[in-house]
Amino acid sequence: MADNDAVAFVGMLFRMDRQLSVHLLPNLAAPERLPGSVAVVIDVLRASTTIIHALAAGCGVVWPVADLEAVQPLASKLWSEGQPVVTGGERDCLPIPGFDLGNSPSDYTQETCRGKQVVLSTTNGTRALLHAAAADRVLVAGFVNFSAVCEQLARDERPVHLICAGTGGAVTLEDTLLAGAFVDALQRKQLTLCDSARLAWDCFEHHGMIVEEALRLSQGGRNLIAAGLEDDLAIAAQVDRFLIVPELKRDPERLEVGAVGLARSRWPLQR
């Protein structure tokens, strides 16, 4: 076998052994499995979608915070350093008293956050992000930046962990559906799939053609409808609205635009 053929053969074997794992809840992604991998955090309703909207609107940095008590001290510190800041987030779907913004993507416009930094705390999404920090690279995905995230994953040879935020410790249809769309788009890369990845793929096969309706069917969607936030469902269901990929930076941990995808749809139903 020629040297070039040998290199190509070894590369092919490596790609075939590349693992694609779906974790239907953050606590199912053991931190010791994440080093050396790319983690993609999915909280369709609504932290992922909101973070993407904020960065697309010109926010420079989003600071994910797990505990409410840590939000105001961090915001005050940033203000003292001359950084304009807005606070945002939710608990039980609703805006937090005293915060500037809620967790609706439509709150994060150029008027509200361009040139500012956002300190964000949500019930599920920001916790999932911080849990994923053990991975070498952490990306944020929604339907709204699906193809841009696919582009990054197609270029990266490391194992992939798709981490679904869930709702209150329960598996969610909307996060599983998006994870399944990634499995469907990437499985041609000869990735090795775990059982949860195949379950998510099956979910996509059943619901991928009715994304917004699936969000309405989900518990998270029903919670938002009950809270009077039904408009957020249509916003979250807009496939490929943005080309940006938020990425977790370290020391300290914050989200910035890590990449800009190509203007080519990788949505499986549009190929």
N, C-alpha and C positions, 0 to 999 in steps of 0.2 A: 504493500500500500504506500503510495507517495505521501510525502510529508503533508502537503496541502490536504489530501484526502483524509489523512489521519486526524488533522485538526478539525476538519468539517465533521467527521464522524463523532469525535469526542464532544463537539459543540451540540450535535444533534442529540446525543445521549443526555447531555446536561439539560437541554430544553425539555426533553420528555420526562425528566425526573422533577421538573419544577412543580412545586405544589401550589395549588390554589385552594385555600381554605375559606369557608364561610363560617362565621361565628354568629349565631342568631341572637346572642346577648354578649355584652362585654365580658362578663365573668366566665364565659366559656372559652375566652382567648387567654390561655395561661401566659403570664408575662415572660416566662422563661422560653417560650416558643417564638417570641417576637424578634429578638435580636437577629440581625442578618436578613431581615425581610422588609417588604413594603406593606404597610398597613393602610387600609382605606376605611375611614370612619363614615358610617352612613346613619344619618338621622333626618330622614326626609321631612318629617313633621315635628320640629321645623328647624332645628339648629343648623344642620348642614345647609339647607336652602337659604337661611338667613345670613350665614357667614359668607356664602358666595355672593349674595346680593350686596352685602356691605362692602366687600372688597371691590366688586364691580362698580360700585357707586363712588369709589375714590377714597374709601377708608384705607389708611396706611397699614394698620395693624389691628387684629382682633385678639384680645387677651381672653382665653377660656378660663373660667374660674368655677370650681366645683361648689364652693360654699358661699352663701350670700354674705356672710360676715367678712369675707376677704375682698369684696368688691369695692366698697368705698375707700378703704385704706390704699388699695392699688390705684384707684382713680385719683385720689389726693396726691399720691407720690408722683404720678405722671404729670398732674397739673403743676406741681412744684418744680418739675424739670422743664416746664415750658411747653408741655405737650397738650394740645386741646383734646378733651376726652368727652365721650358720652357713655353712659351706662345703659345696659340693656339686658333683657332676659325675661323669664317667666317662672312661675310655679303653678302647677295645676292648670296650665294653658294661659293663665291670666298675667297681665303686666304686673310688675312688682312695685308697690307703692314707693315713691321717692326716686325711682329710676327714670331716666330720660325717655327710654324707648322700651317697647315690649319685645316679643319674639316673632312678630309678623314680618315676613320679608319686605312687605310694602312700607314698613317704617323706615327702612334703610335706603334713603334716597340721597342724591347729591346734596340736596339742601340740608339734610340732617347730619350727614357724616363725611362729606368730602373733606379731605385734609385733616381728619380727626382720627383718634384711636378709639376703639370700642372695647369696653370691659364687659364681657358677656357671661352670664350665668344662667343655665337652663336646667330643667329637671333631669334630663337624660343625656343630651348631646355633649355638653362640656365635660361631664364625667367620663363618657366614653372616649373622648379625645385624650384626656389625661391618662386614662388606662392604657391607651395604645402607644404612649410615648416611648416604651421600651423598644419599639421597632426602629430600624435604621432610618426609615423614611415614613412619614405619616401624611397622608393626603385626605382631603375632605371631599365627599362626593354627594351629589343630589341628581335627580333627573335633569336639573337645569344645566349641569356641566358634564353630562354623561360621556360624550365623545372625547372631550378634552382629557378626562381621567383615563379613558381607554387608551388614548395615545401615549400617555405616560407609562401605563402598565405594559403596553406592547413593546416599549423601548427598554424596559428594565428586566434584567434576567433573574432578579432575586425572587424568592418565594413571595406569594401574595396572601395577605390575610384581610378578608373583607369583614369588618366588625360592625354589626348592627347594634344601634343604641337601644332599641326596644322602648317600651313604655312601662315605667314603674316595675321593672323586673320581669315583664311579660314580653314574649316574642310578638313582633308586629308585622302585619301583612305588607305595609308600604316599604319597610326596610328590606324585608326578605325579597320582595318583588324586584327592587333595584339591584340587590346582590345577584339575583338570578339573571338579570339582564347582562351584568358584567360576565357571569359565567358563560352565557350564550355567545357573547361577543368575543370572548377570549379563548374558548375551548378549542378553536382551530389552531392555537399555538401549541398543541399537544401537551397541555398541562395535566398533571395528575390531580383528580378531584376527590375531595373527601365526601362523605355521605351528606353532610349538611349543604355542601355546594350543589349536590345533585337534587336535594330537596328544594333549594332556592331556585334551581333551574326549572324544576317542575312547576313551581309557583309562577315563574315568568311565562312558561308555556300556556298556563291557564288564564293569566290576567294581563299579559303584556300588551294586548291590543286595546285594553280599556283602563289605561293608567289612572285617569282622574276618577273614573267610577270605582276603581279598586281602592283608591284613597278614601272615598266616601264610605265604602264598605268596612274599612278598617276601624279598629277601636280608637286609634288616634284621630282618625277623621271624624268619627262620631263625637269624640270629646270636643273637637274644635267647633263642630256644628252646634253642639249644645252650648258652647261658650260664646256663640255669635261671631265666630271667626271663620265662617265657611269660605270666604274669598281666598283664604290662604291655601286651600286645597287646589284650586285652579292654578295658582301661581307655582306651587310645588310640582305640579304635573307637566310643566312646560319643558319638554325634552330639548336639550341643547340650546337653551336661550343664551348661555354664556360660554366663552372659550377659556376661562381662567380656571386654574387649579389651586385652591388654597393648600398651603403646606405648613406643617408645624416646624418652627425654628426653635433652637435650643439656647439655654443659658442667657436669658430666661425663656421659658416656653411661651411662644406666641405664634399666631397665624399670620402669614403674609402670602401674597401671590407668589407661588413657587414656579409656575409655568403657565404658558399660554398655548392652547392646543391649536391644531390645524382646523381649518374650516371645512372638514369633511365628516359627514355623519357616520358614526359607527353604531347607531341605534339599530339593533338587529332587524327590526321590521321595516327599515327604510333602505337596507343595502340593495 
